[in-house]
């Protein structure tokens, strides 16, 4: 099966047609994203057999998530737990 040619698409068009473009990428299309006619990114399908990023993380809630915290909270990589 041959590699599909990439298409160039302005970021403004991508913004307006994101779902449509993602569906095309799911089917194997690749897109060069441009801003001001200059390439800034590539949108390409994941390699065959790659796990989708959907359901990539599990969140466990401990305690009341509605009530305000009594102290400051910040993101800290040392506090992340990875289930394998």
N, C-alpha and C positions, 0 to 999 in steps of 0.2 A: 504494500500500500504506500503510495507516494505521499510526501509531506505537502500539506496544503500551503499555498503562498500566503504570506502575511499581508494584511491590509493596513493602511494608515488611517487613523481616525483622530480628529481633534478632541481634546479633553472635554470641550463643551458638548459635543455630540455624544461622547461616552456618558456624560452626566445625564443627558436627556434620554438615552436609550440603553442604560446599563443592563437591565434584565434581558433585553433582546440580544445584546452583545455577549453577555455571559452564556446564554443558551447556545450561541454560535461557537464559543470557545469550548463548551462541553462537547460539541460535535467535532472538535479538532481544529477550528480556525484560530489563527494568531493575529494579533493586532499590535501595531506600533502606535503608541499614544503620543500625540503631538501637542505642543503648546506654542502658538505663534509660528507655526510651520517647522518647528524644531522638535526632533524626537526627544521624549523625556522618559519613556517607560515602554515596557513590553507586557502585553497580556497574552499569556500562552497557556495551553491546556497542561494539566499535570501529567507526568509520565504514566504510562499504562501500569496498573498495579499499585499506584500510589494511593494511600488512604486519604480520603477527603478530610478537610479540616472541620467538617461538621461533626459535632460531638467530640471535639478535641480536648475538652476540659470538663472536669466535674467540680461543681461548687457545692460545698457543704456549709449550711447556715447553722451557726451556733448562737442561741439566744434570740433576743427580740431585735429584728432588723428595722423596725419602725421607730422605736423610741430613740431619741438622740443619745449620742455617746457622751459619757462624762469626761472623756479625755480626747486629745487629738489622735487621729489615726492617719497613717501614711502607708503607701505601698512599700513593701520590703521583700526583696527576693529571698532573703533568709527564712522568711515565714511561709513560703510556698511549699506545699507538700505535693509530691508527684506520686500518684499511684501507678505502679507498673504491673 
